[in-house]
Amino acid sequence: MRSTARLQAQSVLTWWSHDATGYHPALGLLLENSSSRDLSGTLIRFQGRFLDLRNGYTQVAREEFDGEFHRNQQRFIKLRGPTPYELPIDKDQWPRIECKVMCRVGSVGDESTQDLVVSRIDKITMTDEEAMEKLRQDQGRRVIRAGTPNESGRRPRESRESRETKREPVKPLVATAGSLNREKNGNGKPAPVTATAQPRGGLNRLLSQGNFAGLGDDFFAFEQAFKRPRDTDARDPSWTWARFVPDADGVEIIVGSKGRTGKADIIVAVIPSFLVSQESQVVTMAQLLYKKHKTDKLRGPQMSVRYLPSGRAQVGTLSGTGCRGAIFYPRGTVGHDSNYLIQLSRLPEDLDNLLSAQTKRVPMLQVYAPFAGIDTSN
C-alpha cells in the first residue's frame, strides 16, 4: 500500500492584513515536503479555520497548488480570513483569533487530512507582501514538534511567543458587573465570590439602549442605532445586505433590503449563547427588532423541531402584524452552531427558502447555513 504523503510546517507567521474593506486575520507558513516521494504535479489543498475566541465565529480560507514540489523542497503558502474586522486603537480590545491549518495531499478522504499548525494571530498589522518577505527572511516562529530534539539532542528553548501559541484556547469568559464593596454574609465577613456568574451586561446593555432599529426602518436608522455596517453586499441588483455589529460582545444584526429601497425587509440577528442567561432575552431582542409599536407584541415562540441534512434544529416560530419569523436555538458548542439566531421578515415569500438561496452567495449569511441545512465543511 502506498504511504500517505506528509508535509511539515517549518515556520509560521501571523498578522492582521489590511485592505480597502478592513483588517483580515492572516497566516503564512513555510512548508517542507517531508514525504518519501516527489509531489510535483500533485494537487495539495489547504484550509485555514480562523476562530474568534470571543464569540465562536469561524471563517474559512482555502488555498491549493499543484506545481513543482520535490522531496525535501520547501514552499510558502498564505491564508487570509475572508471577513474583515474593524480594529480599535487599543490593541487589548482586538479580537483574539486562533487559526488551525489543515491540508490534503492528492485525492484522499477525510481520514488523510493533516493538521499542520494551530496558532494565535499576533497583534500586528502588515501588508501581505511585508509578511511573506519576513517569512522568507526566516523571521517567523519555528514550529516545534513534541518529542523532536535539535541537533545537539536537546529540546530548543521556547520563546514566550511560542509558549503562548501552545496554550489551550481560552474559553469565553462569563461575568457580571458587581459592587466594589463585596456583600457580607451573616458573620460579617465578605461573602465568597461564586464561579458561576452571569453575562457582564453586553446583551442587557443592548436590550436597554434607548434607540433601536428594526423591521421596516431605513439603513440610516440602523447606522444611528448600531454604527455603520461592518460590511455590505450589493452585488445582486435585487438585494442589498448590511451587517451591523453593536457593542455587545459578538452580537451581529444582518439586514436585507429588497429592490434597493434602503428599508429593512429581512433581519437575521446572531446572539452568542454565552451571552444569554435567560431565553426570554432572545425573545425580547426579537420584539425590539419587530419594532411595530409597543402595544403590538410578537406571538410565540411556538416550539418545533426540524430534521435537516445538517442535523436536528430546534425552532420557535414567531408571528406578528405583517411579520413572520423564528428563533433558532443553539445546535452545539462550536462556531455557528453555538449561536441563537433570530430571523424576521415582512415579505410574503417563504423566508427559509429565500434565506437558503441568499446564504449560498452572500458571505455574511454563512452564519445561517447550519440552520438552513447547508453543509459548508468542504
Residue pairs with C-beta under 8 A, 6 or more apart in sequence:
3 35
3 36
4 35
4 105
4 108
4 112
5 33
5 35
5 36
5 37
5 39
5 42
5 105
5 106
6 34
6 35
6 105
6 114
7 31
7 32
7 33
7 34
7 35
7 44
7 103
7 105
7 114
7 116
8 31
8 32
8 34
8 116
8 143
8 145
9 29
9 30
9 31
9 101
9 116
9 117
9 143
10 30
10 31
10 32
10 74
10 142
10 143
11 29
11 30
11 135
11 138
11 140
11 141
11 142
11 143
12 27
12 28
12 29
12 30
12 117
12 119
12 140
12 141
12 143
13 27
13 28
13 131
13 134
13 135
13 139
13 140
13 141
14 25
14 26
14 27
14 28
14 99
14 119
14 120
14 121
14 122
15 26
15 121
15 122
15 124
15 125
15 126
15 131
16 23
16 24
16 25
16 26
16 85
16 87
16 94
16 121
16 123
16 124
16 125
16 126
17 23
17 24
17 25
17 26
17 80
17 125
17 126
17 127
17 128
17 131
18 24
18 125
18 127
19 84
21 84
21 231
22 84
22 85
22 86
22 87
22 230
22 231
23 84
23 85
23 86
23 87
23 125
24 80
24 81
24 82
24 83
24 84
24 85
25 50
25 80
25 81
25 85
25 95
25 97
25 99
25 121
26 78
26 79
26 80
26 81
26 121
26 128
26 131
27 48
27 78
27 79
27 80
27 99
27 101
27 117
27 119
27 121
28 76
28 77
28 78
28 79
28 131
28 132
28 135
28 140
29 76
29 77
29 78
29 79
29 101
29 116
29 117
29 135
30 74
30 75
30 76
30 135
30 140
31 74
31 75
31 76
31 77
31 116
32 72
32 73
32 74
33 39
33 69
33 70
33 71
33 72
33 73
33 74
33 75
34 72
35 71
35 105
36 71
37 71
38 69
38 70
38 71
39 69
39 70
39 105
40 67
40 68
40 69
40 70
41 66
41 67
42 66
42 69
42 105
42 106
43 64
43 65
43 66
43 106
43 107
44 64
44 65
44 66
44 69
44 103
44 104
44 105
44 106
45 62
45 63
45 64
45 103
45 104
46 62
46 63
46 64
46 77
46 79
46 101
46 102
46 103
46 116
47 60
47 61
47 62
47 101
47 102
47 103
48 60
48 61
48 62
48 63
48 79
48 81
48 99
48 100
48 101
48 102
49 58
49 59
49 60
49 99
49 100
49 102
50 58
50 59
50 60
50 61
50 81
50 97
50 98
50 99
50 121
51 57
51 58
51 97
51 98
51 99
51 100
51 169
51 335
52 58
52 95
52 96
52 97
52 250
53 95
53 96
53 97
53 98
53 169
53 170
53 171
53 172
54 95
54 96
54 172
54 249
54 250
55 172
55 249
55 250
55 272
56 172
56 250
56 272
56 274
56 334
56 335
56 336
56 338
56 339
57 250
57 335
57 336
57 367
58 334
58 335
58 336
59 81
59 82
59 83
59 366
60 82
60 376
61 79
61 80
61 81
61 82
62 79
63 77
63 78
63 79
65 75
65 77
69 75
76 132
76 135
76 136
78 128
78 131
78 132
79 99
79 101
80 128
81 97
82 363
83 231
83 363
83 364
84 230
84 231
85 95
85 230
86 230
87 94
87 125
88 94
91 123
94 123
96 120
96 121
96 170
97 120
97 121
98 118
98 119
98 120
98 121
98 169
99 118
99 119
99 120
99 121
100 115
100 117
100 118
101 115
101 116
101 117
101 118
102 113
102 114
102 115
102 116
103 113
103 114
103 116
104 112
104 113
104 114
105 112
105 114
117 143
118 165
119 141
119 165
120 164
120 165
122 161
126 134
134 140
141 159
141 161
141 162
141 165
142 156
142 162
144 155
144 156
144 158
144 162
149 155
150 156
158 166
172 272
172 274
174 197
174 198
174 199
174 200
174 274
175 197
175 198
175 199
175 200
176 197
176 198
176 199
176 200
176 201
177 200
177 201
182 190
182 191
182 193
183 190
183 191
184 190
184 191
185 191
198 277
199 249
199 274
199 275
199 276
199 277
200 249
202 247
202 248
202 249
202 250
202 251
202 275
203 248
203 249
203 251
203 271
203 275
203 276
203 281
203 285
204 281
205 247
205 248
206 246
206 247
206 248
206 251
206 285
207 281
207 284
207 285
207 288
209 225
211 224
211 225
212 225
212 288
212 289
212 291
213 221
213 222
213 224
213 225
213 226
213 264
213 291
214 264
214 267
214 288
214 289
214 290
214 291
215 264
215 265
215 267
215 289
215 290
215 291
215 292
215 323
215 344
215 345
215 346
216 263
216 264
216 291
216 346
217 263
217 264
217 291
218 262
218 263
218 264
219 229
219 240
219 242
219 255
219 257
219 262
219 263
219 264
220 262
222 229
222 242
222 244
222 253
222 255
222 264
223 229
223 244
225 246
226 244
226 245
226 246
226 253
227 244
227 245
227 246
229 242
229 243
229 244
230 243
230 244
230 245
230 252
231 242
231 243
231 364
232 240
232 241
232 242
232 243
233 239
233 240
233 241
233 242
233 362
233 363
233 364
234 240
234 241
234 260
235 361
236 361
237 260
238 258
238 259
239 256
239 257
239 258
239 358
239 362
240 256
240 257
240 260
240 262
241 254
241 255
241 256
241 257
241 358
241 362
241 364
241 365
242 254
242 255
242 257
243 252
243 253
243 254
243 255
243 364
244 252
244 253
244 254
244 255
245 251
245 252
245 253
246 253
248 275
249 272
249 275
250 270
250 271
250 272
250 275
251 269
251 270
251 271
251 272
251 275
252 269
252 270
252 367
253 267
253 268
253 269
253 270
253 289
254 267
254 268
254 269
254 270
254 364
254 365
254 367
255 264
255 266
255 267
256 264
256 265
256 266
256 267
256 268
256 358
257 263
257 264
257 265
258 265
258 266
258 347
265 345
265 346
265 347
266 343
266 344
266 345
266 346
266 347
266 351
266 354
266 355
267 289
267 342
267 343
267 344
267 345
268 341
268 342
268 343
268 355
268 365
268 367
268 368
269 285
269 286
269 289
269 341
269 342
269 344
270 339
270 340
270 341
270 367
271 282
271 285
271 339
271 340
271 341
271 342
272 338
272 339
272 340
273 330
273 333
273 338
273 339
273 340
274 338
276 282
276 340
282 327
282 340
282 342
283 298
283 301
283 327
285 342
286 298
286 318
286 325
286 327
286 342
286 344
287 297
287 298
289 342
289 344
290 296
290 298
290 318
290 320
290 323
290 325
290 344
292 320
292 321
292 322
292 323
296 320
296 321
297 320
298 318
298 319
298 320
298 323
298 325
299 318
299 319
299 320
300 316
300 317
300 318
300 319
300 327
301 316
301 317
301 318
301 326
301 327
302 316
302 317
303 314
303 315
303 316
304 314
304 315
304 316
304 317
305 312
305 313
305 314
305 315
306 312
306 313
306 315
307 313
308 371
308 372
308 373
309 373
309 374
309 375
310 369
310 370
310 372
310 373
310 374
310 375
311 331
311 370
312 331
313 328
313 329
313 331
313 370
313 371
313 373
314 328
314 329
314 331
315 326
315 327
315 328
315 329
316 326
316 327
316 329
317 324
317 325
317 326
318 324
318 325
318 326
318 327
318 344
319 325
322 346
323 344
323 345
323 346
324 344
324 345
324 351
325 342
325 343
325 344
325 345
325 351
326 342
326 343
326 351
327 340
327 341
327 342
328 340
328 341
328 342
328 343
328 371
329 340
330 337
330 338
330 339
330 340
331 337
331 370
331 371
332 338
336 366
336 367
336 369
336 370
337 370
339 367
341 367
341 368
341 371
343 351
343 355
343 368
345 351
345 354
347 354
352 372
355 365
355 368
355 372
356 368
356 372
356 373
356 374
358 365
359 365
359 366
359 368
359 369
359 372
359 374
360 374
366 376
369 375
369 376
370 376
